[in-house]
């Protein structure tokens, strides 16, 4: 059963299901296409800090309230004017981190409707992405004389083929859910009424596995993809794999296999 966790804003809903060992985060501004407000940004930070530090939460699912949008990006009426004013008046501020780049627990996205601008940038920081047939994806910033600054120039060409990435970045046009699937931006496309069920199916498969092993696999993949050489990546794999092999779960898994039963993983 889901239990709602109190945040400092109602622009985001954060729930936990202790029995299923998963959390749910819902962008909650359906009247504004779930656009990102400063309050929502604060809520995301609060929720993810809590999720990341809770050993009983193994996975998190993001979705958007209502049927029209997953997340339509930054609120152009509030966030963007502040950003353009600051760019002209304040010294350059370098930010080396982007959405969820230090979160090694699995993050799933149930994408309903518009997933554009900052919404798509956040989705690029998520691991498994299930899209409704009515979902659309795009980075329209160049149409308004600005650029996406949430990591898309770096992440997108590493996640999908170059030509698709450049189409999204340079034309500002949107693509359909089927096109997003064709280029590898999402894992599955399903009917709207099957969206959460399919996302939960993936969550169940992941939660059946050793949580420490899953997190280790993600951490190696994320860190090794950040400009490491082959040798550096393999060295990282050696170090982090040893952590997984030295866990209690690594004893339980093979034992359960030999005993022909389901493992009872503890995440340690």
Secondary structure, DSSP 8 states (H G I E B T S, - for coil): -EEEE--S-SSEEEEEETTTTEEEEEE--GGGTT-B-HHHHHHHHHHHHHHHH-TT--EEEEEESSSSEEE--B-IIIIIHHHHHHHHHS--------TTTT--SEEEEEE-SEEETHHHHHHTT-SEEEEETT-EEE--GGGGT----SSHHHHHHHHS-HHHHHHHHHH--EEEHHHHHHTTS-SEEE-GGGHHHHHHHHHHHHHTS-HHHHHHHHHHHHHHTTT--HHHHHHHHHHHHHHHHTSHHHHHHHHHHHTTS-------
